[in-house]
Amino acid sequence: SQPVLSGADFLEFTIPDCSVTKISDNSVLLIMKNTGVLSNVIATFKTSVGATVKVNGVVQKSTVSVNDFTNPVFYEVFSADGSKHKTYQVSASSFSMKIVATAFIDTVMLPVRFCGF
């Protein structure tokens, strides 16, 4: 069977020093360890099969492309067949894990992926 080429989604996304990643419809929230560096960062991500990813019109490659996450970064994901396009706002914040865990439990923001441990 042929792979589905109409997906325009982030399936996974992380950066160094990330503690928690939460991917929702049009956003990626990265909770950083207190020592996390946000400038000149290389992201590791997985998308829908064959999707193309761009930031400011520049094609992004997982484990290669460098971005500054000091402010939100807007990633555009295009399906392989060109039928779909999604913009994700990727934001990074530093919080203590105790506060983050409580916030996620209280607001039922699951599933989350713990990374960097």
Secondary structure, DSSP 8 states (H G I E B T S, - for coil): ---------EEEEE-TTEEEEEEETTEEEEEE-TT---SSEE-EEEESTT-EEEETTEE--TTT-EE--SS-EEEEEE-TTSS-EEEEEEEEEE--HHHHHHHHHHHT----EE---
